[in-house]
């Protein structure tokens, strides 16, 4: 209520996003519990909002965005970089790997894991914690999206085989800890989207896998790997399900970008 009384309106497309429009420009406020990001092209209103919120809450102004919810942001004259290097360091420390090995890929080719592979872990808590951390890390690391999707299917009853594949992902991250997403300032405002599907790829239930990626200009802004909820009766049906999943995402992204004041072409 404090945010709305300051003049913001809640976005209809993201419950954590608030928008203020004035003749001087657009201001955006992103709120997650007690962390927030304020940006826009109306510096006078931004200063007013900071003062207004400081009257209601104990706040610290951390200056230009550098770190938010485990995500590191850096900028140059060419654009922005987003990464989670510190998050990976903390994750590797918690995992306490007993060797210094690194691997070139997060998962081997043509691996089809089953629930019955290996021996049940005596305590699955560690597996669950690490997979949960990897799920959040995949927010900025599309290269681990697929293996994390696979590993997350076994959190209810993980086995020694599943855990060994989890360790492989961690060893891959150790060798690629400095990988970052780059968003060039000169990028075009054209949305490009691609989807794919693997028909009946899971041998345990023959459900297919959907995957997509979305680019704004030359920058990757959205990606997903998801098992389809029903068995597709043909490869064409599997591809159509993947396209439907992508269409919903692109529609939402267009609405969200409109909230940002960004007019895109497709």
Helices and strands as residue ranges (DSSP letters): H 2-5, E 9-10, E 17-22, E 25-32, E 35-40, H 43-56, E 67-68, E 71-76, E 79-83, H 85-95, H 125-137, G 142-144, H 145-151, G 152-154, H 160-175, E 181-184, E 191-198, E 209-216, E 219-227, H 235-259
